[in-house]
Amino acid sequence: MKLLKYLLFTCIAVFFAQEAKSQSIPKEIVTATQKGNASDLAKFFNEKVELTLPSKSGVFSKEQAQFIISDFFTNNRPVSFQINHEGKRDNSSYAIGSYVSGKEKFRFYFLTKVIDNKTVIIQIRIDKQDE
């Protein structure tokens, strides 16, 4: 009986671990941010993207958002980027990451949503971190 409970518990744990893993932010978003590649990141933009950056904020078209993010990456070349926390609710996911550029550190927040079976970025927030 103990063996059966153990096997059942293990199967449930593996299922939930796989489910959580499969619903994380796409690795292509992480890779594009690590490389500072706005055009690769823009492939995931929704038609309208809400941006909040230290120098500019608003709701922008996909093309405008790509230009703004490209400008950010040009002025803040990435040294490193890593995801620190992820979460999911219904068909939306979010990820919070640390972005280092030279002497500057930023906190990235991505909000994604699944639309027509495709993950799209609907919001990016970039906050400058004080030491």
C-alpha positions as CSV (number, residue, x, y, z in Angstrom):
1,M,0.0,0.0,0.0
2,K,2.9,2.4,0.8
3,L,4.5,1.6,-2.5
4,L,1.2,2.4,-4.3
5,K,0.9,5.7,-2.5
6,Y,4.6,6.5,-3.3
7,L,4.1,5.7,-7.0
8,L,1.0,7.8,-7.2
9,F,2.6,10.8,-5.4
10,T,5.7,10.5,-7.7
11,C,3.5,10.4,-10.9
12,I,1.5,13.5,-9.8
13,A,4.7,15.4,-8.9
14,V,6.3,14.6,-12.3
15,F,3.1,15.6,-14.1
16,F,2.9,19.0,-12.3
17,A,6.6,19.6,-12.8
18,Q,6.3,18.9,-16.6
19,E,3.2,21.1,-16.7
20,A,4.9,24.0,-15.0
21,K,8.0,23.6,-17.3
22,S,5.9,23.5,-20.5
23,Q,4.2,26.8,-19.6
24,S,7.3,28.9,-18.9
25,I,8.3,31.8,-21.0
26,P,9.7,30.7,-24.4
27,K,13.5,30.3,-24.4
28,E,13.7,32.4,-27.6
29,I,12.5,35.4,-25.6
30,V,15.3,34.8,-23.0
31,T,17.9,34.3,-25.7
32,A,16.9,37.4,-27.7
33,T,17.1,39.5,-24.4
34,Q,20.5,37.9,-23.5
35,K,21.8,38.9,-27.0
36,G,20.1,42.3,-27.0
37,N,18.4,41.3,-30.3
38,A,15.3,43.5,-30.7
39,S,14.2,41.9,-34.0
40,D,14.2,38.4,-32.5
41,L,12.3,39.7,-29.5
42,A,9.8,41.5,-31.7
43,K,8.8,38.2,-33.3
44,F,6.9,37.6,-30.0
45,F,5.3,41.1,-29.8
46,N,1.5,41.4,-29.9
47,E,0.1,43.9,-32.4
48,K,0.1,46.4,-29.5
49,V,2.7,46.2,-26.7
50,E,2.7,48.2,-23.4
51,L,6.2,49.4,-22.7
52,T,7.5,51.0,-19.5
53,L,11.2,51.9,-19.7
54,P,13.2,54.4,-17.7
55,S,13.0,56.9,-20.6
56,K,9.7,56.2,-22.2
57,S,6.4,54.5,-21.6
58,G,3.1,53.9,-23.4
59,V,1.2,51.5,-25.6
60,F,3.0,51.1,-29.0
61,S,2.5,49.2,-32.2
62,K,4.7,46.2,-32.8
63,E,7.0,48.2,-35.1
64,Q,7.3,51.1,-32.7
65,A,8.0,48.8,-29.7
66,Q,10.7,47.1,-31.7
67,F,12.4,50.4,-32.4
68,I,12.2,51.5,-28.7
69,I,13.6,48.1,-27.4
70,S,16.3,48.3,-30.1
71,D,17.3,51.7,-28.8
72,F,17.4,50.4,-25.2
73,F,19.6,47.5,-26.2
74,T,21.9,49.9,-28.2
75,N,22.3,52.2,-25.2
76,N,22.5,49.3,-22.7
77,R,24.4,46.4,-24.3
78,P,23.7,43.2,-22.4
79,V,26.5,41.6,-20.3
80,S,24.1,39.1,-18.8
81,F,20.4,38.3,-18.4
82,Q,18.7,35.6,-16.4
83,I,15.1,34.8,-15.4
84,N,14.7,34.9,-11.6
85,H,11.0,34.1,-11.3
86,E,8.1,32.9,-13.5
87,G,4.4,32.4,-13.0
88,K,1.3,31.5,-14.9
89,R,-2.4,32.1,-14.7
90,D,-5.0,30.9,-17.2
91,N,-3.5,31.7,-20.6
92,S,-1.1,34.4,-19.4
93,S,2.5,34.0,-18.1
94,Y,5.0,36.4,-16.6
95,A,8.7,36.4,-16.1
96,I,10.9,38.6,-14.0
97,G,14.6,38.8,-14.8
98,S,17.9,40.5,-14.1
99,Y,19.6,42.4,-16.9
100,V,23.2,43.6,-16.5
101,S,24.7,46.2,-18.9
102,G,28.1,47.5,-18.0
103,K,27.7,49.3,-14.6
104,E,23.9,49.4,-15.0
105,K,21.4,46.8,-13.7
106,F,17.8,46.5,-14.8
107,R,14.8,44.5,-13.7
108,F,12.8,43.1,-16.7
109,Y,9.2,42.1,-16.4
110,F,7.6,40.3,-19.3
111,L,3.8,39.6,-19.5
112,T,2.9,37.1,-22.2
113,K,-0.4,35.7,-23.4
114,V,-1.4,32.8,-25.6
115,I,-3.4,34.1,-28.6
116,D,-4.3,31.7,-31.4
117,N,-2.0,29.0,-29.9
118,K,1.0,31.4,-30.0
119,T,2.8,33.1,-27.1
120,V,2.9,36.8,-27.5
121,I,4.4,39.6,-25.4
122,I,1.8,42.1,-24.4
123,Q,3.9,44.0,-21.8
124,I,7.5,44.7,-21.0
125,R,8.6,46.7,-18.0
126,I,12.2,47.7,-17.5
127,D,13.2,49.3,-14.2
128,K,16.6,50.6,-13.4
129,Q,18.0,48.8,-10.2
130,D,19.7,50.8,-7.6
131,E,22.5,49.0,-5.7
